[in-house]
Amino acid sequence: MKNIRREKLRYGIVMFLILSAACFFTESPMQAKDTAEYIAMYAYLPPLYPLFLRLLRILFGDAAFMYAAVFIQTIFAAWIVVYLSELLCDTFQTKRFIKFIIYMFLVLTYFKVDEHHPGCNLWILTEGLSYSLFYVFVYYSIIFLKEKTGMAFAKLSVAAAALMLCRTQFIVCFGMLVLYVVYLILKKEVQIKKAFYLAAGIVSGLIMVYAVQAGYEKIADKTNVIMF
């Protein structure tokens, strides 16, 4: 067990260093035209990222909160890359070389192909969290389909809710939850009674999304609206 933890820690440090490498070649934290809108908490934005920045601004002040955001985003990215890679390797019983390829593939997805996006974890934009949250969703999807427990599904529902709160198009993840339940029913791997509990988990996740959205709208800047 200690050897496994030590190996994960080693990989995590390496992933963190790789994800941080772009800092030496770019100005970090990096901002785009949408960054000011997230900091100002415009009312039309998905709430998770503006609230994340507001919390960090309260804790670290105006001078340091964006650096704190980049640090947390990079730590989060390195953590989920390690855990998802380990899960995939354990699931498919891969060899050490393939394990390394999986690690590198996952970490390199954070680097976009154009020179303006050397590492999405370094940007003060929703991509800084949403990439990692999507991998969290994939991670708990695999866990749930392997274990088929209510706790695993609850964690999966929270991951789906967080994704939707970060970028609204990820509402498709709730559709994935429905497909998972239907698949397990058709395979006769869960009973109908348990399927109702799983459906309740999906509904609870959606309720959480709309509750956070309602709370955000009360404190957001309502003078800023999207003009179509």
Salt bridges, closest charged atoms under 4 A:
GLU7 OE2 - ARG96 NH1 3.92
GLU7 OE2 - LYS99 NZ 3.07
ASP62 OD1 - ARG57 NE 2.71
GLU86 OE2 - LYS99 NZ 3.19
ASP114 OD2 - HIS117 ND1 2.87
GLU115 OE2 - HIS116 NE2 3.36
GLU127 OE2 - ARG167 NH1 3.42
GLU189 OE1 - LYS148 NZ 3.22
